[in-house]
């Protein structure tokens, strides 16, 4: 005899097979999804680590170059390095300003590797030094010598009791400490 199978029995049998299958599928999907997310995070961390290994030396070099730039344009250093006995104050002023502009141009690409604050400070120091040279030059007599301009710049620096280059270098050092 063939027993009659009711529609309820068919639905119950289907549910008995489908529900456990859906649970297994859900658990498997969740586990695979989490595993793939972890794997992706790990790969992203590895890529960041490799980028940092490549960029860190370049960033350090940028800070070194900007420090050297700031040292070279420091008023006391540029006056002592460039002083010439045969120059007029006008020639000396132009030479110093040209040297500062050229040095700045050689280092302008370093802004990519330092913070916006650090780069803004470097630009501000460059402008302050050029302005200091200009102000000291304007206060001199018309036929002043390079030595007189140099002396006026050094006097101005001592009167201010603050060196813009030194302040910027200290800022760069602190920024490097924060990064590393």
Backbone bond lengths (Angstrom), bond angles and torsions (degrees), N, CA, C in turn:
res aa  C-N    CA-C-N  psi(-1)  N-CA   C-N-CA  omega(-1)  CA-C   N-CA-C  phi
1 X - - - 1.407 - - 1.520 111.28 -
2 X 1.220 109.18 136.89 1.460 115.66 179.09 1.523 107.08 -94.52
3 X 1.328 112.10 121.78 1.451 117.40 179.16 1.513 109.73 -80.08
4 X 1.245 112.92 142.12 1.445 116.99 179.32 1.527 109.37 -79.82
5 X 1.308 113.78 132.26 1.459 119.84 179.24 1.527 106.24 -101.70
6 X 1.301 112.05 125.31 1.450 116.38 -178.36 1.533 110.09 -83.21
7 X 1.288 115.39 162.37 1.464 121.31 178.75 1.521 109.77 -63.73
8 X 1.308 116.48 -33.50 1.465 120.32 178.62 1.524 110.60 -63.75
9 X 1.342 117.19 -41.59 1.458 121.17 178.87 1.532 110.76 -64.21
10 X 1.306 117.24 -38.34 1.470 121.13 179.44 1.535 109.30 -65.23
11 X 1.298 116.78 -46.49 1.461 120.45 179.62 1.515 109.84 -62.97
12 X 1.318 117.85 -41.94 1.456 122.07 179.15 1.523 111.24 -62.73
13 X 1.322 117.54 -41.72 1.478 121.64 177.94 1.536 110.76 -65.23
14 X 1.308 116.79 -41.17 1.466 120.78 179.60 1.535 109.11 -64.76
15 X 1.323 116.60 -43.70 1.463 120.70 179.77 1.520 109.80 -62.25
16 X 1.349 117.30 -39.40 1.468 120.65 -179.41 1.527 111.81 -61.97
17 X 1.312 117.56 -29.75 1.461 120.23 179.91 1.538 112.80 -93.94
18 X 1.296 117.26 -36.30 1.458 121.51 -174.72 1.531 111.63 -75.98
19 X 1.312 118.97 -44.49 1.464 121.23 -176.88 1.524 111.41 -60.58
20 X 1.326 120.85 -50.46 1.466 118.94 177.79 1.536 112.09 -60.70
21 X 1.328 116.53 -35.60 1.467 119.63 178.65 1.530 110.55 -64.70
22 X 1.333 116.58 -41.40 1.467 120.32 178.42 1.528 111.00 -66.13
23 X 1.319 117.39 -38.82 1.466 120.47 178.06 1.522 109.66 -63.53
24 X 1.329 117.59 -46.26 1.471 121.25 178.79 1.530 110.07 -61.66
25 X 1.331 116.51 -43.26 1.467 119.78 178.21 1.534 110.91 -61.55
26 X 1.329 117.54 -44.99 1.458 121.64 -179.33 1.514 112.21 -61.96
27 X 1.328 116.65 -45.42 1.464 120.62 179.11 1.525 110.11 -64.08
28 X 1.319 117.06 -44.53 1.470 121.05 -179.95 1.523 110.80 -63.11
29 X 1.326 116.49 -43.99 1.465 120.60 179.31 1.530 110.61 -61.31
30 X 1.326 117.08 -46.31 1.461 121.35 -179.40 1.521 110.94 -61.57
31 X 1.322 117.10 -44.60 1.475 120.64 -179.70 1.520 111.13 -64.53
32 X 1.323 117.24 -44.98 1.467 120.25 178.98 1.527 111.21 -64.27
33 X 1.329 116.78 -40.60 1.464 120.82 179.45 1.530 110.38 -61.51
34 X 1.333 117.37 -46.85 1.462 120.93 178.80 1.521 110.86 -63.69
35 X 1.313 117.03 -40.93 1.464 120.70 -179.68 1.536 110.30 -64.01
36 X 1.324 117.07 -42.02 1.463 120.65 179.26 1.533 111.16 -67.66
37 X 1.333 117.24 -37.82 1.466 120.28 176.48 1.522 111.07 -62.72
38 X 1.316 116.98 -44.25 1.469 121.50 178.30 1.522 110.52 -62.66
39 X 1.312 116.16 -41.67 1.466 120.53 179.18 1.530 110.12 -63.90
40 X 1.331 117.28 -40.97 1.463 121.35 178.75 1.526 110.70 -65.29
41 X 1.340 116.97 -43.43 1.461 120.56 177.38 1.523 111.00 -60.43
42 X 1.319 116.84 -42.47 1.460 121.41 179.12 1.526 110.41 -61.93
43 X 1.329 116.50 -44.87 1.470 119.92 179.80 1.531 110.90 -64.46
44 X 1.353 117.37 -39.78 1.463 120.68 177.47 1.527 110.71 -62.85
45 X 1.326 117.11 -40.59 1.464 120.33 178.33 1.523 110.67 -65.03
46 X 1.312 116.80 -39.10 1.467 120.41 178.17 1.522 111.19 -64.58
47 X 1.323 116.24 -40.46 1.470 120.38 178.84 1.524 109.82 -65.63
48 X 1.349 117.23 -43.78 1.470 120.21 177.22 1.521 111.11 -60.82
49 X 1.319 115.56 -41.41 1.463 119.91 179.69 1.524 110.78 -62.51
50 X 1.330 116.71 -43.71 1.464 120.19 178.55 1.528 110.85 -64.58
51 X 1.340 117.01 -41.04 1.466 119.96 178.14 1.524 110.30 -62.27
52 X 1.338 116.38 -44.44 1.464 119.85 179.53 1.521 111.50 -62.58
53 X 1.325 116.75 -37.80 1.469 119.49 178.51 1.518 111.05 -64.60
54 X 1.325 116.71 -31.97 1.464 120.43 178.99 1.529 111.71 -81.83
55 X 1.318 116.74 -39.95 1.465 120.81 -173.69 1.523 112.53 -82.11
56 X 1.312 118.69 -33.11 1.463 120.90 -175.85 1.525 112.97 -54.05
57 X 1.318 119.51 -48.90 1.475 118.02 178.71 1.534 112.64 -61.71
58 X 1.310 117.05 -35.43 1.468 120.71 179.60 1.523 109.91 -69.47
59 X 1.339 117.11 -39.98 1.463 120.33 177.20 1.521 110.57 -62.79
60 X 1.317 116.35 -44.74 1.462 119.83 178.30 1.525 110.97 -60.43
61 X 1.315 115.37 -41.39 1.460 119.25 178.76 1.536 110.35 -63.16
62 X 1.321 117.28 -37.24 1.472 120.43 178.11 1.519 110.48 -63.42
63 X 1.324 116.97 -44.23 1.464 119.92 178.04 1.527 110.58 -63.93
64 X 1.315 116.75 -38.03 1.472 120.10 177.90 1.519 110.46 -64.07
65 X 1.328 116.55 -45.68 1.459 119.91 -178.45 1.529 111.70 -64.78
66 X 1.327 116.45 -39.64 1.464 118.74 178.86 1.525 111.25 -68.99
67 X 1.322 116.62 -35.30 1.464 119.82 175.69 1.525 109.85 -63.46
68 X 1.310 116.58 -44.75 1.467 120.54 177.74 1.534 110.45 -61.79
69 X 1.318 116.39 -42.73 1.470 120.25 177.46 1.529 110.58 -58.12
70 X 1.337 116.11 -48.11 1.467 120.10 -179.23 1.525 112.03 -63.38
71 X 1.324 116.48 -36.88 1.476 120.01 176.78 1.525 110.38 -65.92
72 X 1.319 116.03 -42.23 1.464 119.84 -176.64 1.530 112.28 -68.40
73 X 1.341 117.00 -31.24 1.471 118.43 -178.88 1.524 112.31 -95.89
74 X 1.319 117.14 -1.00 1.468 119.23 176.32 1.525 107.21 -55.29
75 X 1.325 117.86 132.65 1.471 120.67 -173.67 1.526 113.70 -51.13
76 X 1.338 117.23 -44.72 1.465 118.69 -178.64 1.531 111.59 -65.82
77 X 1.320 117.54 -33.97 1.463 120.68 -179.18 1.524 112.07 -75.72
78 X 1.323 116.35 -43.24 1.468 118.43 -178.01 1.527 110.86 -68.19
79 X 1.332 117.36 -35.77 1.469 120.35 178.26 1.523 109.99 -64.91
80 X 1.325 116.58 -47.93 1.471 119.90 -178.28 1.526 112.05 -68.29
81 X 1.316 117.09 -37.19 1.467 120.66 -177.00 1.530 112.00 -72.73
82 X 1.320 117.07 -34.30 1.458 119.64 -171.83 1.521 114.52 -104.18
83 X 1.307 117.91 -6.62 1.469 120.64 -175.10 1.526 111.03 -57.80
84 X 1.303 114.32 131.62 1.465 121.23 177.05 1.533 108.09 -133.84
85 X 1.299 116.03 136.52 1.465 120.54 -175.01 1.523 112.83 -69.74
86 X 1.294 118.02 -28.78 1.465 120.94 -173.40 1.528 113.08 -89.95
87 X 1.312 118.28 -1.61 1.466 120.69 -175.36 1.523 111.12 -89.26
88 X 1.316 113.67 149.94 1.472 119.33 170.97 1.528 107.32 -84.50
89 X 1.302 116.08 167.10 1.467 120.69 178.22 1.526 110.30 -62.15
90 X 1.326 116.79 -36.62 1.467 120.96 179.48 1.526 110.54 -63.54
91 X 1.337 115.68 -47.88 1.469 119.45 179.19 1.532 110.66 -62.07
92 X 1.308 116.62 -41.80 1.460 122.05 -178.60 1.533 110.40 -64.38
93 X 1.324 116.16 -43.25 1.473 121.12 178.63 1.529 109.99 -59.96
94 X 1.320 116.14 -48.56 1.468 120.98 -178.95 1.528 110.45 -62.57
95 X 1.321 116.77 -43.45 1.471 120.84 179.53 1.532 111.25 -61.88
96 X 1.324 116.83 -45.18 1.462 119.71 179.94 1.524 110.85 -64.05
97 X 1.327 117.00 -45.30 1.463 119.87 -179.45 1.531 111.41 -64.62
98 X 1.311 117.04 -39.74 1.471 120.38 177.22 1.525 111.23 -64.57
99 X 1.320 116.22 -42.07 1.465 120.51 179.34 1.522 110.57 -62.14
100 X 1.315 116.56 -44.31 1.471 120.71 179.10 1.529 110.06 -62.08
101 X 1.321 116.85 -44.40 1.471 120.48 179.96 1.519 111.78 -64.50
102 X 1.321 116.98 -41.16 1.469 120.53 178.47 1.528 111.15 -65.26
103 X 1.307 116.53 -45.02 1.474 120.47 179.48 1.526 109.88 -61.87
104 X 1.316 115.94 -40.65 1.460 120.35 178.87 1.532 109.63 -62.62
105 X 1.325 116.77 -45.28 1.467 121.23 -179.98 1.523 111.62 -59.77
106 X 1.324 116.72 -36.21 1.461 120.28 179.36 1.524 112.11 -69.78
107 X 1.308 117.20 -21.14 1.466 120.95 -175.66 1.526 114.15 -111.23
108 X 1.306 117.96 3.56 1.459 120.90 -175.33 1.532 112.10 -61.52
109 X 1.305 118.52 -29.90 1.471 120.65 -179.64 1.525 112.63 -69.97
110 X 1.308 118.01 -14.75 1.473 121.00 -178.71 1.524 112.15 -69.35
111 X 1.330 116.93 -16.22 1.460 119.98 -178.98 1.521 112.31 -61.89
112 X 1.312 117.36 -21.24 1.465 121.48 179.06 1.523 111.07 -64.99
113 X 1.318 117.10 -30.97 1.463 121.57 -170.79 1.524 114.38 -101.44
114 X 1.325 117.47 -4.03 1.472 119.66 -179.70 1.521 108.87 -118.23
115 X 1.319 116.20 166.76 1.463 120.08 -179.63 1.531 110.34 -68.22
116 X 1.321 114.63 160.89 1.466 119.74 177.16 1.526 111.09 -61.48
117 X 1.339 116.58 -36.55 1.458 120.41 179.45 1.532 110.55 -64.66
118 X 1.328 116.07 -43.32 1.466 119.91 -179.73 1.531 110.26 -63.52
119 X 1.315 116.17 -44.83 1.464 118.88 -178.69 1.530 110.71 -66.05
120 X 1.323 116.90 -40.88 1.471 119.89 178.21 1.522 110.65 -61.48
121 X 1.307 116.50 -38.76 1.462 120.72 178.86 1.531 110.79 -66.25
122 X 1.316 117.76 -41.25 1.473 121.49 177.94 1.524 109.70 -61.23
123 X 1.329 117.01 -45.43 1.471 120.37 178.33 1.521 111.06 -62.57
124 X 1.323 116.60 -41.47 1.464 120.71 -179.38 1.521 111.18 -63.99
125 X 1.327 116.83 -40.55 1.470 120.66 178.64 1.528 109.84 -63.67
126 X 1.307 116.58 -43.94 1.470 120.29 178.34 1.519 109.97 -56.83
127 X 1.328 116.87 -46.72 1.468 121.09 -179.92 1.525 111.38 -66.14
128 X 1.332 117.83 -38.49 1.469 121.28 178.61 1.521 111.32 -62.90
129 X 1.316 116.29 -42.22 1.470 119.78 -179.04 1.522 110.09 -67.13
130 X 1.314 116.73 -44.03 1.472 119.95 178.01 1.530 109.67 -61.74
131 X 1.318 116.74 -42.14 1.470 121.08 179.04 1.528 110.73 -64.19
132 X 1.338 116.84 -41.01 1.467 120.36 179.00 1.529 110.34 -61.36
133 X 1.311 116.61 -42.36 1.468 121.12 178.56 1.530 109.13 -61.68
134 X 1.322 116.18 -45.12 1.465 121.23 -178.37 1.529 111.39 -63.79
135 X 1.319 117.50 -44.88 1.468 121.57 -179.39 1.526 110.38 -63.69
136 X 1.316 116.32 -45.52 1.479 119.61 179.86 1.521 110.94 -64.13
137 X 1.321 116.80 -37.21 1.462 121.04 179.63 1.531 110.56 -64.62
138 X 1.335 117.04 -42.43 1.462 121.29 -177.10 1.527 112.27 -65.85
139 X 1.326 116.53 -25.29 1.464 120.14 -179.12 1.530 112.72 -83.64
140 X 1.323 117.56 -5.08 1.474 121.18 -177.15 1.525 111.07 -89.90
141 X 1.343 116.21 157.06 1.467 118.67 173.39 1.535 110.05 -65.74
142 X 1.308 116.05 163.17 1.463 122.31 -173.71 1.527 113.65 -59.34
143 X 1.283 119.84 -39.05 1.467 122.60 -176.33 1.526 112.38 -101.39
144 X 1.301 118.24 31.63 1.466 121.72 -176.93 1.529 110.83 -68.56
145 X 1.308 113.90 155.24 1.467 120.25 -179.87 1.519 110.35 -94.94
146 X 1.330 114.81 169.22 1.465 121.24 176.98 1.521 109.75 -61.11
147 X 1.322 116.91 -38.08 1.463 120.84 179.98 1.525 110.73 -62.20
148 X 1.321 117.05 -39.69 1.464 120.05 179.09 1.539 111.15 -66.55
149 X 1.313 115.88 -40.16 1.467 119.12 177.12 1.527 110.28 -64.85
150 X 1.320 116.25 -43.73 1.462 120.35 177.94 1.518 111.52 -58.88
151 X 1.320 116.10 -43.68 1.468 120.85 179.36 1.530 110.30 -64.60
152 X 1.308 117.24 -41.41 1.469 121.15 179.36 1.538 110.80 -63.22
153 X 1.310 116.69 -40.01 1.470 120.52 179.00 1.521 110.30 -65.41
154 X 1.318 116.86 -45.49 1.471 120.05 179.73 1.529 111.29 -64.90
155 X 1.332 117.11 -38.56 1.472 120.41 176.01 1.525 111.10 -62.99
156 X 1.311 116.41 -43.47 1.471 121.34 178.12 1.528 110.44 -60.37
157 X 1.290 116.12 -41.85 1.467 121.44 179.57 1.524 110.65 -63.32
158 X 1.331 116.58 -42.38 1.469 120.04 179.50 1.532 111.42 -68.80
159 X 1.313 117.22 -36.21 1.462 120.79 179.43 1.525 111.51 -66.20
160 X 1.310 116.44 -37.82 1.469 120.53 -179.47 1.525 111.70 -71.44
161 X 1.304 116.85 -24.87 1.469 123.21 -179.05 1.521 111.38 53.64
162 X 1.293 115.54 36.06 1.456 121.21 177.05 1.513 109.10 -160.94
163 X 1.291 115.43 131.85 1.452 120.28 -178.80 1.527 108.18 -107.12
164 X 1.331 117.56 116.58 1.476 119.28 -178.17 1.528 112.58 -60.31
165 X 1.323 117.29 -36.10 1.463 120.03 179.08 1.522 110.85 -64.39
166 X 1.321 116.82 -43.06 1.469 121.46 -179.50 1.526 110.58 -62.55
167 X 1.328 116.48 -42.06 1.466 121.31 178.91 1.525 110.46 -61.04
168 X 1.325 116.57 -44.62 1.466 120.72 -179.55 1.527 111.26 -67.09
169 X 1.318 117.37 -39.86 1.470 120.39 178.24 1.520 110.21 -63.49
170 X 1.318 117.17 -41.98 1.466 120.37 176.58 1.526 110.87 -60.59
171 X 1.341 116.91 -39.97 1.460 121.00 177.87 1.530 110.18 -62.75
172 X 1.340 117.40 -44.53 1.467 120.69 179.65 1.528 111.09 -61.49
173 X 1.319 116.53 -40.32 1.472 120.28 177.95 1.523 111.29 -62.25
174 X 1.322 116.35 -43.64 1.469 119.83 178.84 1.517 111.35 -64.80
175 X 1.324 115.79 -37.79 1.474 118.98 179.57 1.531 110.33 -66.44
176 X 1.305 117.34 -39.96 1.463 120.38 177.32 1.523 109.97 -62.49
177 X 1.333 116.78 -41.90 1.462 119.85 177.31 1.521 111.94 -59.48
178 X 1.325 116.89 -39.47 1.464 120.64 178.68 1.525 111.93 -66.95
179 X 1.315 116.07 -38.30 1.464 120.11 -178.69 1.523 111.18 -70.40
180 X 1.319 115.28 -41.15 1.468 118.73 -174.98 1.497 110.33 -107.37
